[in-house]
Amino acid sequence: MPKALIHGFDLRLLYSHPYIAMGVNYNQTKTLELSSLETISMVRPETLTAFINVPIIKTPFSVAWSGKFAGPTAKKAHINTLVQRK
């Protein structure tokens, strides 16, 4: 891929306490392949990751859950098609 435009942002929220830790991370990415003016379809447009961690008292261990949720990867679309949708 000779030239591409990729931009996005991440938002992360964390909470920590001696009895629990939890967090959420949100990511949004937009892509454009400049020679063909098509989106780069292999990049996931949106992801949300969450976790909860609870320590087991008086041990060095903890119980945790983590999940990653992603929006569907869009098929390649030409920039004119994307502009007309808005």
Protein Blocks (a to p, Z undefined) as FASTA:
>chain_A
ZZacddddddddddddfkbccdddddddddddfklopacfkbcfbdcddddddddehiab
dcdddddddddddddddfklmmmmZZ
